């Protein structure tokens, strides 16, 4: 297995294990994925596709501005030679993991302190979890997280952010696929 695919597959396995633990903890607390607003429908899928375009627009503008203001602020590891199977797994598992944990679990758990606090905690967590990519990646993922968090709170549904995140991951990783 090549380095890029191996590293990403490790992340996928890690995310599946953490997600299983969180689902188990949620079950003890009498929570289910529906507690966090996980409902799949064609309408919400369409909303997620539109959200992906909005996120891509925000991310494109933000990345351009950040690259000008702080050109050395990126530390994105290059993972060339990723297989299509790895791209598909990352594009399916990572969005479910991140949106379930960073939006659903965090916002639901912290909303008793006020929705502003809960959404801010979600956005900050998302940014910090992408610190490996450098300062610009923290800010960029924080901005993306804000768009997703506001959408989640407005709709009370996780599916549109999951769909949007899946599309963004897939489109972002395809150029790294080996021939």
Secondary structure by P-SEA (a helix, b strand, c coil): ccaaaaaaaaaaaaaaaaaaaaaaaaaaaccccccccccccaaaaaaaaaaaaaaaaaaaaaaaaaaaaccccccccccccccaaaaaaaaccaaaaaaacccaaaaaacccccaaaaaaaaaaaaaaaaccccaaaaaaaaaaaaaaaaaaaacccaaaaaaaaaaaaaaaacccccc
